[in-house]
Amino acid sequence: MMNKVYIKVNTNMKSFIKYLTLYKIDFDNLEVHDNCYYLYTSYDNYKRIRRRYDCTILKYYGKKGLYYFFNKYKYMFVSLIWGIILISILQNTIFDVVINTDDDNLYETISNSLRKYDILKYKKKKSFEEISFIKEKILEENKDDLEWIEIKEIGCKYEIMITKRIKGKENNLNDNICHIVAKKDGLIKHITSSKGEKLKAINDYVKKGDIIISGNIIKGEDTIKNKVCASGNVYAEVWYTVNISVPYNFTEYINTGKIINHYYLDIFGKEFTIMGKYDSNNVMSNKKLIIDKPYLFFKLYKEEKSIYEYKNYKLSKEETYNEAIKRADAKIKNKLLSDEYIISKKVLKKEEFSSKIVLEIFFKVYENIGEVLVVEEELYDEGNSNRGT
């Protein structure tokens, strides 16, 4: 029976069973409760039965069941689908673009470049590959004004961090030079250089302080042809070990974003509320003195109360383990920029105690390890022919 139904027949007469048998009506699980018959049959048989008996459908099965189920909750499903679409749109929309610079001219230049590549309010977010391409193009198009740019995605906001190029006599051997050096140990995975000479290659292992892109431009074997301020990005595989401990039972506090401003007078050590009194254990307070004059007999305070919600968790061992992994991931990701990511992770050590789980996790991370090292000119002379490593 493809379109099976569960029905209630409002009769307890034995003639009903004879009727089913006489007319060869298939049914299952015939029961009698409260002077009524309950049984499973097909929807077509139900239509035949209701011609003679008062009956109602209690539950649908099969295709008809699905039809009635979706028809019953159609508005909920439509709302859910539209909600998912709306959330997806909002999550992939830029709501603010912040350029961190005090230079008005540079601000305008970068704004125009971002507009050119459609990084604007209420536009769709870009993929990692698109962001990388846009950064390279902006650097290339503004190489006389811009030393470095980073586009960091924070929620639905892009934060643009830039370094202005200091214009000078770059080709003069008497000017200071700078190198791009490793700020930590790592295995090089990608190098981009717009100025300077690369001393390292892909899959080279470097230690902290090693020169990767040199400001010394070498001619021939060991002759310094020029000195510049090297620029570029060096991405490497770096390594972290995170130790994390998570209890089976804990309380999580969530900032609701609601703030209540409580104004009150302090008169000889006693508080008198003017407005905004709010007593709760779910608040964190920040008190500020507004008025304190020697000729007044009172002090006026403003107390900002941030409202929090809390949720108690009682986790199984498996849930606690997953929570520990999640927290360790977040600890690493909080250190990373938009073009950096976790390559892989491995649990090195797992200890289970009566009240908590302790993990030691090893992470491989794709990270920009290059940093600028400015070299004072007096440390070099025209006869210096060493390239440095």
N, C-alpha and C positions, 0 to 999 in steps of 0.2 A: 504494500500500500504506500504509494509514493507520497500522497497527500493525506497522511493519517491525522486524525483528530481524537482528542479525549473529550467525551461528552457526558453530560448529566441528563438522565431521562426522568422526568418528574412523575414516576409511577412505581409501585411495588407489586403490580399484578403479575401473576405467573403467565398470564396470556401474552405478556411482552416477549418472553423467551420463545413461546410457540410461534409468535409473529416472526421473530428472527429466523427460526428454523424453517418455517413455511416459505418465506420469501428468499431463503438462501442468502441471508445477509452475513457476511464475514465479520467477526469481531474477536477481540482478545481481552483477557483479564476482566471478565464480567464480575462486578461486585455490587453488593447492596448495602447502602448506608442511609440512615435517616429517611427511610421510606422512598428512596430513589435508587435507580440503577446507574452505575458508572461503568463505562466500557471504552475501549479503543476500537475505532473502525475507520473506514475511508470517508473522505468528504462527500463523495457521491452517495454512499450509504446513509450518511447523516441527513442528506436532503430527503431521502426516501423515508427515513424514520420520522422526521419532523412533520410529515404530512398527516400522520396519525397521532403522534405523541408530542407533548410539550417537552422540548429539550433545548439545551444550550451547550455551546462549545466552551470548554474550560481551557483547552490548550491546542495549538496547531503544531503540526510537524511537517517536514519535507519542504517543498517549494512554497506551498501556501503559508506554512509557518514562518518561513523567511520573509515572505511578502508582508504578512500581518505584523511581524516584529519590526521591520523597517518602516512600515507605514505608521505604526504606533509611535515610534521614536524618531520620525523623519526630521522634525524640527531640531531635535537634539543633535542628530547626525549632521544636518546642514550647518548648525552653529559650530559644531566641532571642526568640520572641514574648513569653514571660513576662518575660525580661530587659528587653526594650524597655518593656513595661508598667510594670515595677517602677521602671526608671530614670525614666520619665515621671512616675510618682507621686512619687518622691523629689524630683525637680527642681521639682515644683510644690507641695511641702509646706513649711510653716514649721516649722523645728526650734528656733528660739530667737527671743525678742522682748526686746530690750534698751532700756530707757527711761533716757536720760541725764539724770538729775536727782538732786540731793541732798535735795530737799524731799519728805519722806515723805507729806505730805498731797496734794501735787500728783501724786506717783507713784501713789498710790492712785486719785486721780481719773482720771488718764489710763489706768491699768490697767482700770478699770471701763468707760471709753469704748471702749477697744480690744476688750474682751470683748464689748461690746454689738454691735460690728460684725464680730465673729468673727475678729479678728486675734489668734490664740492659737497656742501650740505644737501641732504636729501637725494644723493646719488647712490648707486649700488656700490658696495664694497668691492675691492679688487682682490684677486687671488695672490698668493705668494709670488708666483712667477711674474704677474703683472706689476706688482710693487717693486720687485727687483729690477725689472726692465725700466720702469719709470724713474727710479732712483739713478740708474746709470745714465739715462737720457738727460735728466735735469742737471747732473754733474757735468756731463759733456757740453750741454748748451750754455752753462753758466760757469765754465772752468776758470774764467778770469775773476769771478766774484765769490765762488763757492769752493770751500775746501772739502766739506763732508756734509752728507745729509742722511738722516734716518727717518723713516716713516713708521711710527709705532702705532699699532691698533690697540686701543684701550676701550673695550666694550663696543659702543657704537660711535666712538670718537677716534679720529686720527690725530696724533700728536707729532708735529714735524720738528725735529731737532737738527739744527744746522750749525756749521762752523764757517765763519767768513774767511775767505782767503786774504792773507796779509800781502798786499802788493809791495814789491820791492825789486831790487836788482838780483833776481834769482840766478842769473848767469855769471855774476861776479864771484870769482873764487874767494874773495875776502869776506863774503857774507856768510852768516851761520848756515849750517846745513842740518837736516834732520833725517832720521831713518825710521822705518816702520819695524818695530821689534815685537817679539812675542811677549805678551803680558802673563802667559802661563804656559805650561808644558802642553804639547798636543801633537797630533798627526795631521799635517796639512791636507785639506781636501779641495780647496779652491782658492785661487789668488787672482785679484784684479788690481792692476797697477796703472795709474795715469801719469805717474812721474817717478823716476828713479830706476834702479837696476835690481832685478830679482836675483837673489842669491840662493833661494830655496825653490824646490819644485813640489808638485803634488806627491803625496805619500812620504815626504820627508818628515822625520821626527825632529821637533825643535824643543828646546828648553826655554824657560822664562829668561828673557833678556837677549836671546839670539836675534841678530839682525836678519830680517827676511827680505825687505826691500831697502836697498842702500841708497843714500843720497849722493854717494860717490859714483860718478859716471866714468867708467874705465875705458880707456882706449888701448887696444893691443893687449899685451900681457898684464902689465901692472902700472900703467901710466894713468893718472887721474886727469881726465879731459875736462870735467866740469863738476861742480858741486851744487846740488839742488835740495829742496825740501821734499823728500819722497812722500808720495801719497798713494793710497790704495787700501784694499780690504783683504784680509787673510782669514779664511774660514778653516777651522780645524776640528778634528774629533778630539774632544777633551773628556776627562773622566772625573766623576764625583762618587763619593760613597756617602749615603745618607743613613743615619741611624734614627729610627722612628719607633715610638712607643704609643700604643693606643689601648685604653682600658675597655673592658667589655661593657661597662656602664658609664656613661658620661652625659653631661648637659651641654647643649650647643646654644649659644646666645646669638641672636640675629638682630641687627640694627634695622628697625622698621623705617628709618628716615624721618620719623615724626619728632618734632622738637616743640616743647612747651616752654614758653618764657614766663618765669615766675618772678614778679616784682614784689619786694617786701621792704618794710622799714625795720631797722634795728634800733630800738629805743631802750637804752640802758640794759642791753643784753637780751631783750625779748623781741621776738619776731612778730610783725603785724603785716599780714598779706594785703597787698593792694589789688593784685589780679594774678591769675594763672596758677593758683595753688593746685598741686597735683601730687598726691601721696601714693607711691607704689614701690614695690621692691624691684620692678623691671625698668629702672632708670639709672642713667649715669649723669651726674650733675657737674656743671662747670659754673662756678660762682664768680661774679665780677662786681667790684665796688663802683657805683655810679656817682654818688654824691657823698662827700665827706668833708664838711666845712667845720672849722673850730667854733664858729658862732651858732651852729645848729645843734639841737639836742638829739638829732637822729642821723642815721646813715641809710642811704638808699642802695639796695643791692638788686642786681639782675642775676637770676639763676637759670641757666639753660639746661633743660632736662631732656636728654636724648632717650627715647623710649625703645626698649628692647623686648623681643619675645624670646622665650627659651623653650627648648624641646629636649625631653629626656630620652636617651637611647639605651636600650638593652639589646646588645648584639650577640649573635652566635659567634663561634670561633671563626667560621668562614666569613661572616659579615665584617668582623673586626679585622681580619686579614685584608680583605678588600678595602676597607677604610684606611688602613695603614698604607697600602699601595697608593691610594688616591691622594693622601696627604703628602707622601713623598714626592709624587709627580708634581703636585702644586708647589712644593718647596723649590723644586728645580725650575719649573716654568716661570715662577715669579722673578727669577734672575735673568730671564731671556728676553731678547728683543723679538720683533715680529718676524725677522728672517732667521731666527735661531730655533732649534727644536731638539727634542729628545730622539736619538737614533734607536736606542734599545736600553733595556734594563734587565737586571738579573738579581734575584734574591740570593745573597751569599749566606745569610744566617737567619734562622727563625727559631725563636724561643717562646714557648707558651707557659704562662704562669697562671696562678689561680685567679688573678684579677686583670691581666693584660697580656697583650702579645707584643713582642719586641722583634723588629726586623732590621737587618743590615742589607741595604740595597745598593748595587753597583749600577751607575748610569753611564752610558756613552752619549755625548751631547755634541751637536753640530753648532759651533759658536765662533763668533768673530773674535780672534785673539790678537789682532794687530793693534798697536798703539804707537803714537808718535813720540820719538825720542829726539829732542832738540840738542844738537851738539854745539857747544861754544866754539867759535872760530879759532880761539887761541890754542885749542887742543890739536889743531891741524896746521900744517904748513904746506907750501907748494911742493916740497920735496917728499911729502908723505905719499907712499905708493901702496900702502896696505889696504886691502878691500874690507877686512873685518868679517867676522862670522859670528 
